Amino acid sequence: MTITEPTATPPATPPSPGLAPSAPAKPGKGKLRVPHVIRGRVVWGDDVEYLSRDFGVPFVTPRIDFNELITPRTEQGPAFDVPVSDIIDYLVEVAQHLDLEKNPYLQESLELTAQVGQMPRRMIENTFRRPGQFLTRQAIQFRLETTFRDPRMLDGWVAHTDPHGRTTRIRAFPPRLVHMLAGNSPSAAMTSIADAALVKAINVFKLPSADPFTAVAVLRTMADIDPDHPVLRSMSAVYWRGGDAKIENVLYRAQYFDKIIGWGGGAAINNIIKYTGPGFHLVAFDPKVSMAVIGREALADDETMRRVAELAAADATAYNQDACLAPRHIAVECDADDADELARLDRFCALLRERLNVDREFASAIGPATPSEIREAVDGMRFLEPEYRIWGEYDGSGLVVRSPEPVDFHPTNKTVNIIPVASLTEATRFANVATQTVGVYPPERKAEIRDLLATAGVQRVVRLGSAMTGTMGNPHDGMYPLHRFVNWVADDDA
């Protein structure tokens, strides 16, 4: 296959196997080096310079060579004939090597990611300690059994007979995927690599500028285990600036790939949509926001208010509220015309503000400062008391805003909007198709509103305080992702 678009100068000699980092992280002039992985082979180069999203830190990468990157349609992927059981064995082995204390690639990624992104170093460390929790044999097998009616369809053609006695053979065929990785958590890269392996896909991972290091660190670890493993050879990881038509006009074509797996903000997803069409589809993990709904039981007494405030804060501060599942609006069942009930709601708001200012596994007591647009909006509300009330400061320690309707700005950086509602049913009108997770207190009242929430477009209803906790095998963003990744093909004998 020959692609006529400009290609790179010959890549540098790939690093030799071994756990020692194979090139300096920083070349001259303070620019970080981001290697590419091309079909399992690490490639270094200083051909193109970029700036990271959060802090504008310069980094350099090799130039993309399309002829090296793209696998022709005439070739099956390297992992095509590898049994899923062997892939599970391999992923479990990889997870054992993703030990931050022993893995220099993760250690290097930790230091570099802390330089280019807003996530605090301690939270990155905690994230790097998680692979062993979701890359266990039991977790992977349970997920496959839940997602696929018969996981054997990942390995070959499985026969089924319909009520008329007609037989067909179905296969979950390995796809060709471009993954636009999320940059708000290193765990997204680890999960995406595991998912890509399980469906035996040919993969190109687009590295995010907020973290161009984690995916490469995982792939380099895989190379140390077995540089010729078919799963590794089916994977490439490269960086380009999102929206660069010179790259995307080539890659985003049905002649090369089946689907793009899109994580990212609205602008990034909208940019991808213009490339979709027959034979090239988008599986979108759309930008989402979350909320919480709290019954008046939470205001019963001071002890209960403290406990519920802690549950709400634990959810709202997930990744310093940068996670999709972190609630930004919390509707609380309360009669706003009753002075006593409103006073108890205000007491709850004050307690919530205190609990926002706490160090947690995936939250900082002091996070990034409140954005200027939120400060300006909140300053204007201070003249509208008592209908509006504010607790907290703009220093990243937490801000709570009580208002009669949801505020018209996007709460972020540990900013929580409290809205009194007459009933939990009334609170469901704040949900829409962009609402991912809704935490409910008390949990036994979820049944009252879950159908209304789902009708509005909500994808997940949880106990308040458990937004970061998920049951294995659940759908994500309204789908079973692996089911969407594969190409479903039938060999029909009718």
Secondary structure, DSSP 8 states (H G I E B T S, - for coil): ----S---S-------SSSS-SS-S--GGG-EE--EEETTEEE---SEEEE-TTT--EEEE----HHHH---TTS--TTTTS-HHHHHHHHHHHHHH--TTT-HHHHHHHHHHHHHSSS-HHHHHHHHT-HHHHSSHHHHHHHHHHH-S-GGGGTS-EEEE-TTS-EEEEEEE--EEEEE--SS-THHHHHHHHHHHHTT-EEEEE--TT-SSHHHHHHHHHHHH-TT-HHHHTEEEE---TT-HHHHHHHS-TTT-SEEEEES-HHHHHHHHTT-BTTBEEEEE---EEEEEE-GGGGSSHHHHHHHHHHHHHHHTGGGGTSTTSEEEEEEE--TT-HHHHHHHHHHHHHHHHHHS--BTTB-SS-S---HHHHHHHHHHGGGTTTSEEEE-SSSS-EEEE-SS--SS---SSEEEEEEESSHHHHGGG--TTEEEEEEESGGGHHHHHHHHHHHT--EEEETT-TT---TT--BTTB-HHHHHSEEEEEE--
